[in-house]
Amino acid sequence: MSIQWLVPTLISTSVATLAYGSPVLGLRFETVENDLTQGEITYRCFVDLEAGARIESVFGNSQSPLTIKPRWGRSFYQNPLGGPTSQSINPAFFALIPSLQWDSFVTIGSLNILGSPFPDNNLTNIGISWASFEAGSDLDVDNGSWFIGPNDAQGQELNGSVLIGQFTVINGNGHAWSDLEINVSLQGTDANGNAWQMLGLTWVPTPSAVAIFGLLAIQPRRRRN
């Protein structure tokens, strides 16, 4: 497995509404090498947090709907044996069906049903329709959440971040800022146990990244001419 970090100078985090005292530092993506064969790109989405903070809920409501979607007509890879959350990812099947580990799913902390890298996975969800997401399209939530309990270890920041999803984009270009659109709301506790909530955490490319993407979009047209 190789990990490619997004270039910090090209990515900025845009926060629509920031709760006072929130320990959230921003969103971050890792590009993970997969063994799929049709140009699929796998991204893992992390929320960076101050030391000792944790996330217990990722949600959308009428004030700030949650959106996770592929850009520019792309779609998410969804394995037939997978599911919408990390509770559906069983590593016991990886040897037989390696592609299962690249399924697109949401989570808090854990990569699979066993909880890795934590001892277990107690993720649950309410009020979310997964049909569109499982068909490879958008996840839109205006009254729902995936969440864990206050004593579940998987919500604790690990090396300064908490994983909230893995998204494999079909025909992606390897740049999360152009392959994905994400807007989420979060709640949890800080290092002192104080509750916090953030509405509308999103991210956008800086102007320099937009310019680079524009050049990438133009190049195929030039080749066709």
C-alpha positions as CSV (number, residue, x, y, z in Angstrom):
1,M,0.0,0.0,0.0
2,S,1.3,3.4,-0.9
3,I,-0.1,6.7,0.5
4,Q,0.0,10.0,-1.4
5,W,-0.6,13.1,0.7
6,L,-2.4,16.0,-1.0
7,V,-0.1,19.0,-1.5
8,P,-1.0,21.4,1.3
9,T,-0.4,24.5,-0.9
10,L,-3.2,23.3,-3.3
11,I,-5.8,22.5,-0.7
12,S,-7.6,24.7,1.7
13,T,-10.3,23.8,4.2
14,S,-13.5,25.9,4.2
15,V,-15.6,25.9,7.3
16,A,-19.1,27.2,6.9
17,T,-20.0,27.3,10.6
18,L,-17.5,26.7,13.4
19,A,-18.7,26.0,16.9
20,Y,-16.8,27.9,19.6
21,G,-13.9,25.9,21.0
22,S,-14.2,23.2,18.3
23,P,-11.1,21.0,18.1
24,V,-11.5,20.4,14.4
25,L,-8.5,21.4,12.3
26,G,-9.9,20.5,8.9
27,L,-10.4,17.7,6.4
28,R,-7.6,15.6,4.9
29,F,-7.5,12.9,2.2
30,E,-5.1,10.0,1.7
31,T,-4.9,8.4,-1.8
32,V,-4.5,4.7,-1.3
33,E,-3.1,2.4,-3.9
34,N,-5.6,-0.4,-4.8
35,D,-5.5,-3.4,-7.1
36,L,-8.6,-2.6,-9.1
37,T,-8.1,-2.6,-12.9
38,Q,-10.4,0.1,-14.4
39,G,-8.7,3.3,-13.2
40,E,-10.5,3.5,-9.9
41,I,-8.9,5.8,-7.3
42,T,-9.4,5.1,-3.6
43,Y,-9.5,8.0,-1.1
44,R,-9.7,7.9,2.7
45,C,-11.2,11.0,4.3
46,F,-10.0,12.1,7.7
47,V,-11.0,14.8,10.1
48,D,-7.9,16.3,11.7
49,L,-8.4,17.1,15.4
50,E,-6.6,18.6,18.3
51,A,-4.9,16.0,20.6
52,G,-7.4,14.2,22.9
53,A,-10.5,15.1,20.9
54,R,-13.0,12.6,19.5
55,I,-15.9,12.4,17.0
56,E,-19.1,10.6,18.0
57,S,-21.4,11.6,15.2
58,V,-21.3,12.6,11.5
59,F,-24.7,14.0,10.4
60,G,-26.8,16.2,8.2
61,N,-29.8,18.2,9.1
62,S,-32.1,20.8,7.5
63,Q,-29.8,23.6,8.5
64,S,-26.7,21.9,7.0
65,P,-27.4,18.9,4.8
66,L,-24.7,16.3,4.5
67,T,-23.4,15.7,0.9
68,I,-20.8,13.2,-0.3
69,K,-20.6,12.9,-4.1
70,P,-18.3,12.2,-7.0
71,R,-17.7,15.2,-9.2
72,W,-17.9,15.7,-13.0
73,G,-20.2,12.7,-13.8
74,R,-18.0,10.2,-12.1
75,S,-19.3,7.5,-9.8
76,F,-18.4,5.5,-6.7
77,Y,-17.1,2.0,-6.9
78,Q,-19.5,-0.2,-4.8
79,N,-18.6,-3.9,-4.3
80,P,-21.6,-6.2,-4.5
81,L,-20.5,-7.9,-1.2
82,G,-19.9,-4.6,0.6
83,G,-22.3,-2.1,2.1
84,P,-22.7,1.6,3.0
85,T,-20.8,1.5,6.3
86,S,-17.6,-0.1,7.7
87,Q,-19.9,-2.6,9.5
88,S,-20.4,-4.2,6.1
89,I,-16.7,-4.7,5.3
90,N,-15.6,-8.2,6.5
91,P,-11.8,-8.8,6.1
92,A,-12.4,-12.5,6.3
93,F,-13.4,-12.3,2.6
94,F,-10.4,-10.2,1.4
95,A,-8.4,-13.2,0.4
96,L,-11.2,-14.6,-1.7
97,I,-12.5,-11.3,-3.0
98,P,-9.7,-8.7,-2.7
99,S,-11.8,-6.0,-4.4
100,L,-14.1,-5.9,-1.4
101,Q,-11.5,-3.9,0.6
102,W,-11.8,-1.0,-1.9
103,D,-15.6,-0.7,-1.5
104,S,-16.9,2.9,-0.8
105,F,-18.3,3.3,2.7
106,V,-18.6,5.7,5.7
107,T,-17.3,5.1,9.2
108,I,-16.0,6.6,12.4
109,G,-12.5,5.4,13.0
110,S,-12.8,1.8,11.9
111,L,-11.9,0.3,8.5
112,N,-14.1,-2.8,8.9
113,I,-16.5,-4.8,11.0
114,L,-13.7,-5.9,13.3
115,G,-12.8,-2.4,14.2
116,S,-9.3,-2.1,12.7
117,P,-7.2,-0.2,13.9
118,F,-9.4,-0.3,17.0
119,P,-10.5,-3.4,19.0
120,D,-14.1,-3.3,17.8
121,N,-16.6,-1.4,15.7
122,N,-19.9,-0.2,17.2
123,L,-20.9,2.1,14.4
124,T,-24.7,2.5,13.7
125,N,-26.8,4.9,11.7
126,I,-30.3,6.3,11.6
127,G,-32.4,8.3,9.2
128,I,-30.2,7.7,6.1
129,S,-31.3,6.4,2.7
130,W,-28.3,4.6,1.2
131,A,-29.9,3.6,-2.1
132,S,-28.3,6.3,-4.3
133,F,-24.9,5.9,-2.6
134,E,-24.9,2.1,-3.0
135,A,-25.7,2.6,-6.7
136,G,-22.5,4.6,-7.0
137,S,-24.0,8.1,-6.8
138,D,-24.5,10.8,-4.2
139,L,-25.1,10.5,-0.5
140,D,-27.4,13.2,0.6
141,V,-28.7,13.4,4.2
142,D,-30.9,16.2,5.7
143,N,-32.1,14.3,8.8
144,G,-29.8,11.5,9.7
145,S,-26.5,10.4,11.1
146,W,-23.9,7.6,11.5
147,F,-22.6,7.5,15.1
148,I,-21.0,5.7,18.0
149,G,-21.3,5.8,21.8
150,P,-19.3,8.1,24.1
151,N,-17.2,5.2,25.4
152,D,-16.4,3.7,22.0
153,A,-12.6,3.9,21.4
154,Q,-12.9,4.3,17.6
155,G,-14.0,7.9,17.9
156,Q,-10.8,9.0,19.6
157,E,-8.3,10.8,17.4
158,L,-5.4,8.5,16.3
159,N,-2.2,10.4,15.3
160,G,-4.3,13.6,15.2
161,S,-7.2,12.4,13.0
162,V,-10.4,10.3,12.8
163,L,-11.3,8.4,9.6
164,I,-14.9,9.2,8.4
165,G,-15.0,7.4,5.1
166,Q,-13.4,5.5,2.2
167,F,-14.5,6.5,-1.3
168,T,-13.3,4.8,-4.5
169,V,-14.0,6.9,-7.5
170,I,-14.4,5.3,-10.9
171,N,-12.4,7.1,-13.6
172,G,-10.9,9.4,-11.0
173,N,-7.9,11.6,-11.8
174,G,-6.0,11.1,-8.6
175,H,-6.8,14.5,-7.1
176,A,-9.5,14.4,-4.4
177,W,-10.2,18.1,-4.8
178,S,-11.6,17.5,-8.3
179,D,-13.0,14.0,-7.8
180,L,-15.0,14.5,-4.6
181,E,-17.5,17.0,-3.1
182,I,-18.0,16.7,0.6
183,N,-20.0,18.6,3.2
184,V,-20.5,17.1,6.7
185,S,-21.5,18.2,10.2
186,L,-19.8,16.7,13.2
187,Q,-20.1,16.4,17.0
188,G,-18.0,15.0,19.7
189,T,-15.9,16.0,22.7
190,D,-12.6,17.8,23.2
191,A,-9.7,16.7,25.3
192,N,-11.4,18.0,28.5
193,G,-14.6,16.1,27.7
194,N,-16.5,19.2,26.7
195,A,-19.1,18.6,24.0
196,W,-18.7,20.4,20.6
197,Q,-20.6,20.6,17.4
198,M,-19.6,21.8,13.9
199,L,-22.0,22.4,11.1
200,G,-21.0,22.4,7.4
201,L,-17.4,21.3,7.4
202,T,-16.3,21.3,3.7
203,W,-13.3,22.0,1.6
204,V,-12.5,23.7,-1.6
205,P,-9.4,24.0,-3.8
206,T,-7.4,27.2,-3.5
207,P,-7.3,29.4,-6.7
208,S,-4.0,27.8,-7.7
209,A,-5.6,24.3,-7.6
210,V,-8.5,25.5,-9.7
211,A,-6.1,26.9,-12.3
212,I,-4.3,23.6,-12.4
213,F,-7.5,21.6,-12.8
214,G,-8.5,24.0,-15.6
215,L,-5.3,23.1,-17.4
216,L,-6.0,19.4,-16.9
217,A,-9.5,19.7,-18.3
218,I,-8.2,21.5,-21.4
219,Q,-5.4,19.1,-22.2
220,P,-7.7,16.2,-23.5
221,R,-9.5,18.6,-25.9
222,R,-6.2,19.7,-27.3
223,R,-5.1,16.1,-27.9
224,R,-8.4,15.4,-29.7
225,N,-7.8,18.4,-32.0
